[in-house]
Amino acid sequence: MEVKVTRELKEEIKVLILESLNIPDVGPEDIADDASLFEDENLGLDSIDGLEIVMALQEKYGVRIDDQNQARFILKSIDTIAEFIAKELSKK
């Protein structure tokens, strides 16, 4: 089954990240879908931020990210997060 990643899902994820990390000076439009979240000059996230994002994704979408290596890959960019969320939601 093909997993559909929508523009709306990506925007929703961007807003979730900005709100959960309380980043007021950056808008969803400032985050490129394929940019590395941890190397992006607008965000400059660290491992604590990554943990916050994982918790926010789990709360909002009911997905589990238990493996640290898996989390590192999933949290690489908005694209990789959206693909993971869409795939997990399609299983439900």
C-alpha positions, 0 to 999 in steps of 0.5 A: 500500500502506498503511503501518501504524504500531504503538504498539510501533514508537513505543515502540521508537523512544522507547526507542532515542532515550533510550538512544542519547542517554543521557537517564536521567531521562525515560521513554518515557511522558514523550514525547508521540507528536506533540510536537516533539522539539526543542522538548519541555521534557523532551528539549531536543534540539539538532542534534548529538542529531539526528545521533545519532538519525539514526545510531541509526535507520540502525543499528537499522532499516537506513534512510537519511536523507541529506538534511538538510531531509528529516531535519528533517521526519522528526525532528519527532516520534515520529509522523513518525519512526515513519511514515518507518520503517514506510514504508521497512520496507514497501519491503523 
